[in-house]
């Protein structure tokens, strides 16, 4: 849910913008833990107070990677 929300933003959200756009039942500690996980798994990175989605999840890119010949 957090990943999809980050990807759906037109601009790079701040933590507070992202937090406010999520459903209210999520606790802030859980939110922080999810962001920590996404950062360590190289899906997001922080630039100042902005959150940048850096994970390559493009369908065409994934097809090219799967069809690539390993050396």
PASE-219438 format. One line per field, with one value per atom (N, C-alpha, C, CB): residue number from 1; residue in one letter; atom name; x, y, z. Coordinates in steps of 0.05 Angstrom, whole numbers, plus 5000, padded with zeros to 4 digits. Atoms other than C-alpha are relative to their C-alpha. Glycine has a CB too. Layout:
resi	[NUM, ...]
resn	[a, ...]
name	[CA, ...]
c1	[X, ...]
c2	[Y, ...]
c3	[Z, ...]
***
This chain:
resi	[1, 1, 1, 1, 2, 2, 2, 2, 3, 3, 3, 3, 4, 4, 4, 4, 5, 5, 5, 5, 6, 6, 6, 6, 7, 7, 7, 7, 8, 8, 8, 8, 9, 9, 9, 9, 10, 10, 10, 10, 11, 11, 11, 11, 12, 12, 12, 12, 13, 13, 13, 13, 14, 14, 14, 14, 15, 15, 15, 15, 16, 16, 16, 16, 17, 17, 17, 17, 18, 18, 18, 18, 19, 19, 19, 19, 20, 20, 20, 20, 21, 21, 21, 21, 22, 22, 22, 22, 23, 23, 23, 23, 24, 24, 24, 24, 25, 25, 25, 25, 26, 26, 26, 26, 27, 27, 27, 27, 28, 28, 28, 28, 29, 29, 29, 29, 30, 30, 30, 30, 31, 31, 31, 31, 32, 32, 32, 32, 33, 33, 33, 33, 34, 34, 34, 34, 35, 35, 35, 35, 36, 36, 36, 36, 37, 37, 37, 37, 38, 38, 38, 38, 39, 39, 39, 39, 40, 40, 40, 40, 41, 41, 41, 41, 42, 42, 42, 42, 43, 43, 43, 43, 44, 44, 44, 44, 45, 45, 45, 45, 46, 46, 46, 46, 47, 47, 47, 47, 48, 48, 48, 48, 49, 49, 49, 49, 50, 50, 50, 50, 51, 51, 51, 51, 52, 52, 52, 52, 53, 53, 53, 53, 54, 54, 54, 54, 55, 55, 55, 55, 56, 56, 56, 56, 57, 57, 57, 57, 58, 58, 58, 58, 59, 59, 59, 59, 60, 60, 60, 60, 61, 61, 61, 61, 62, 62, 62, 62, 63, 63, 63, 63, 64, 64, 64, 64, 65, 65, 65, 65, 66, 66, 66, 66, 67, 67, 67, 67, 68, 68, 68, 68, 69, 69, 69, 69, 70, 70, 70, 70, 71, 71, 71, 71]
resn	[x, x, x, x, x, x, x, x, x, x, x, x, x, x, x, x, x, x, x, x, x, x, x, x, x, x, x, x, x, x, x, x, x, x, x, x, x, x, x, x, x, x, x, x, x, x, x, x, x, x, x, x, x, x, x, x, x, x, x, x, x, x, x, x, x, x, x, x, x, x, x, x, x, x, x, x, x, x, x, x, x, x, x, x, x, x, x, x, x, x, x, x, x, x, x, x, x, x, x, x, x, x, x, x, x, x, x, x, x, x, x, x, x, x, x, x, x, x, x, x, x, x, x, x, x, x, x, x, x, x, x, x, x, x, x, x, x, x, x, x, x, x, x, x, x, x, x, x, x, x, x, x, x, x, x, x, x, x, x, x, x, x, x, x, x, x, x, x, x, x, x, x, x, x, x, x, x, x, x, x, x, x, x, x, x, x, x, x, x, x, x, x, x, x, x, x, x, x, x, x, x, x, x, x, x, x, x, x, x, x, x, x, x, x, x, x, x, x, x, x, x, x, x, x, x, x, x, x, x, x, x, x, x, x, x, x, x, x, x, x, x, x, x, x, x, x, x, x, x, x, x, x, x, x, x, x, x, x, x, x, x, x, x, x, x, x, x, x, x, x, x, x, x, x, x, x, x, x, x, x, x, x, x, x]
name	[N, CA, C, CB, N, CA, C, CB, N, CA, C, CB, N, CA, C, CB, N, CA, C, CB, N, CA, C, CB, N, CA, C, CB, N, CA, C, CB, N, CA, C, CB, N, CA, C, CB, N, CA, C, CB, N, CA, C, CB, N, CA, C, CB, N, CA, C, CB, N, CA, C, CB, N, CA, C, CB, N, CA, C, CB, N, CA, C, CB, N, CA, C, CB, N, CA, C, CB, N, CA, C, CB, N, CA, C, CB, N, CA, C, CB, N, CA, C, CB, N, CA, C, CB, N, CA, C, CB, N, CA, C, CB, N, CA, C, CB, N, CA, C, CB, N, CA, C, CB, N, CA, C, CB, N, CA, C, CB, N, CA, C, CB, N, CA, C, CB, N, CA, C, CB, N, CA, C, CB, N, CA, C, CB, N, CA, C, CB, N, CA, C, CB, N, CA, C, CB, N, CA, C, CB, N, CA, C, CB, N, CA, C, CB, N, CA, C, CB, N, CA, C, CB, N, CA, C, CB, N, CA, C, CB, N, CA, C, CB, N, CA, C, CB, N, CA, C, CB, N, CA, C, CB, N, CA, C, CB, N, CA, C, CB, N, CA, C, CB, N, CA, C, CB, N, CA, C, CB, N, CA, C, CB, N, CA, C, CB, N, CA, C, CB, N, CA, C, CB, N, CA, C, CB, N, CA, C, CB, N, CA, C, CB, N, CA, C, CB, N, CA, C, CB, N, CA, C, CB, N, CA, C, CB, N, CA, C, CB, N, CA, C, CB, N, CA, C, CB, N, CA, C, CB]
c1	[5016, 5000, 5018, 4981, 4982, 5057, 5015, 5019, 4985, 5096, 4982, 5009, 5018, 5036, 4994, 4973, 5005, 5022, 5024, 4993, 4976, 5094, 5001, 5026, 4998, 5092, 4978, 4997, 5023, 5024, 5003, 4975, 4995, 5050, 5012, 5018, 4988, 5064, 5027, 4981, 4975, 5118, 5011, 4996, 4988, 5165, 4988, 5031, 5013, 5127, 5020, 4978, 4985, 5155, 4988, 4998, 5011, 5145, 4972, 5019, 5025, 5088, 4978, 5002, 5020, 5052, 4992, 5012, 5006, 5058, 4983, 5026, 5014, 5035, 4971, 5014, 5028, 4973, 4984, 5001, 5015, 4954, 4993, 5016, 5005, 4953, 4975, 5024, 5023, 4892, 5008, 4989, 4995, 4886, 5006, 4977, 4996, 4889, 5030, 4984, 4972, 4965, 5013, 5014, 4986, 5007, 5026, 5007, 4976, 5066, 5025, 5004, 4977, 5116, 5001, 4998, 5001, 5093, 5009, 4972, 4993, 5099, 5031, 4986, 4971, 5171, 5015, 5009, 4988, 5188, 4999, 4987, 5003, 5161, 5019, 4970, 4982, 5201, 5029, 4998, 4973, 5264, 5005, 5003, 4998, 5251, 5003, 4975, 4999, 5239, 5028, 4978, 4974, 5304, 5022, 5006, 4979, 5346, 4998, 4999, 5004, 5316, 5004, 4972, 4993, 5337, 4976, 5022, 5024, 5266, 4995, 4975, 5002, 5267, 5026, 4977, 4978, 5318, 4990, 5025, 5008, 5314, 5019, 4999, 4984, 5338, 4989, 4998, 5010, 5331, 4976, 4993, 5024, 5260, 4981, 4985, 5016, 5234, 5006, 5006, 4998, 5222, 5001, 4977, 4997, 5247, 4997, 5027, 5003, 5223, 5022, 4971, 4978, 5285, 5000, 5026, 5001, 5265, 4990, 4981, 5008, 5260, 4978, 5025, 5023, 5191, 4985, 4982, 5012, 5178, 4996, 5018, 5006, 5144, 5018, 4971, 4983, 5184, 5029, 4999, 4973, 5249, 5003, 5007, 4999, 5233, 5001, 4976, 5000, 5219, 5028, 4979, 4973, 5286, 5021, 5009, 4981, 5323, 4996, 4995, 5005, 5289, 5010, 4970, 4991, 5307, 5030, 4985, 4972, 5379, 5016, 5010, 4982, 5434, 5021, 5014, 4980, 5478, 5027, 4991, 4973, 5553, 5014, 5015]
c2	[4976, 5000, 5025, 5000, 4977, 5048, 5003, 4997, 4999, 5029, 5012, 4971, 4990, 5041, 5030, 4984, 4972, 5108, 5017, 5005, 4985, 5131, 5001, 4986, 5001, 5109, 5018, 4972, 4985, 5144, 5030, 4992, 4971, 5213, 5010, 5006, 4987, 5259, 5012, 5021, 4988, 5295, 4982, 5030, 5016, 5266, 5009, 5002, 4991, 5266, 5002, 4980, 5000, 5285, 4979, 5029, 5020, 5238, 5007, 4996, 4991, 5280, 4998, 5028, 5002, 5284, 4971, 5011, 5029, 5208, 4990, 4984, 5009, 5196, 5009, 5012, 4990, 5240, 4988, 5030, 5011, 5206, 4970, 5002, 5028, 5136, 4998, 4987, 5004, 5106, 5006, 4972, 4991, 5131, 4977, 5015, 5021, 5062, 4991, 4976, 5008, 5055, 5017, 5004, 4986, 5072, 5012, 4981, 4987, 5119, 4983, 5027, 5017, 5069, 4979, 4985, 5019, 5019, 5014, 4988, 4984, 5073, 5004, 5027, 4995, 5089, 4974, 5010, 5026, 5014, 4993, 4979, 5006, 5006, 5017, 5006, 4983, 5066, 4990, 5029, 5010, 5037, 4975, 4993, 5024, 4970, 5007, 4982, 4992, 5003, 5012, 5019, 4988, 5042, 4978, 5021, 5020, 4981, 4980, 4984, 5018, 4940, 5015, 4987, 4983, 4997, 5005, 4987, 4993, 5013, 5031, 4985, 4971, 5085, 5011, 5007, 4986, 5136, 5027, 5002, 4974, 5201, 5021, 5001, 4977, 5266, 5024, 5004, 4979, 5318, 4989, 5026, 5010, 5310, 4987, 5023, 5013, 5281, 4970, 5014, 5029, 5207, 4995, 4984, 5006, 5182, 4970, 5010, 5028, 5116, 4993, 4994, 5006, 5084, 4971, 5005, 5028, 5012, 4997, 4984, 5004, 4989, 4979, 4992, 5019, 4958, 5003, 5003, 4996, 4972, 4973, 5019, 5026, 4914, 4993, 4999, 5005, 4922, 4995, 5024, 5004, 4927, 4972, 5021, 5027, 4863, 4979, 4996, 5019, 4827, 4999, 5007, 4999, 4850, 4986, 5029, 5013, 4827, 4970, 5011, 5029, 4759, 4987, 4995, 5010, 4751, 5003, 5013, 4995, 4772, 4975, 5022, 5023, 4722, 5005, 4994, 4997, 4712, 4991, 4985, 5006, 4710, 4984, 5025]
c3	[5000, 5000, 5000, 5024, 4999, 5017, 4974, 5024, 5025, 4955, 4977, 4992, 5021, 4909, 5003, 5001, 4995, 4942, 4992, 5030, 5008, 4932, 4969, 5011, 5030, 4858, 4987, 4990, 5011, 4847, 5003, 5013, 4997, 4870, 4974, 5024, 5024, 4811, 5006, 4989, 4991, 4850, 5022, 5010, 4978, 4902, 5027, 5000, 4975, 4968, 5023, 5008, 4975, 5036, 5018, 5014, 4982, 5094, 5010, 5024, 4990, 5121, 4979, 5011, 5022, 5053, 4996, 4974, 5003, 5046, 5023, 4997, 4976, 5118, 4999, 5025, 5001, 5108, 4978, 4996, 5022, 5043, 5005, 4974, 4993, 5075, 5017, 5014, 4982, 5111, 5029, 4997, 4973, 5182, 5020, 5010, 4981, 5214, 5003, 4993, 4998, 5202, 5021, 4972, 4979, 5262, 4989, 5024, 5010, 5253, 5003, 5015, 4996, 5281, 4977, 5027, 5022, 5227, 4974, 4997, 5024, 5174, 4999, 5001, 5000, 5195, 4994, 5028, 5005, 5195, 4970, 5017, 5029, 5124, 4984, 4991, 5014, 5100, 5003, 5009, 4995, 5132, 4983, 5030, 5016, 5098, 4970, 5004, 5028, 5030, 4993, 4993, 5005, 5037, 5000, 5021, 5000, 5056, 4977, 5027, 5023, 4999, 4973, 5000, 5023, 4951, 4982, 4983, 5016, 4929, 5002, 5010, 4998, 4955, 5011, 5019, 4987, 4976, 5008, 4981, 4990, 5013, 4989, 5031, 5009, 4982, 5015, 4969, 4982, 5036, 5015, 4985, 4987, 5060, 4980, 5014, 5021, 4994, 4998, 4973, 5003, 4981, 4970, 5014, 5028, 4913, 4996, 4989, 5007, 4883, 4980, 4988, 5018, 4851, 4990, 5014, 5008, 4841, 4972, 5019, 5028, 4769, 4998, 4982, 5002, 4763, 4974, 5024, 5027, 4690, 4987, 4983, 5012, 4655, 4976, 4991, 5023, 4591, 5009, 4981, 4990, 4630, 5011, 5021, 4989, 4668, 4978, 5018, 5022, 4602, 4987, 4979, 5012, 4574, 5018, 4995, 4982, 4636, 5000, 5029, 5001, 4634, 4974, 5003, 5026, 4560, 4995, 4979, 5004, 4569, 5003, 5020, 4999, 4559, 5021, 4972, 4979, 4620, 4990, 5026, 5009, 4609, 5021, 4993]
***
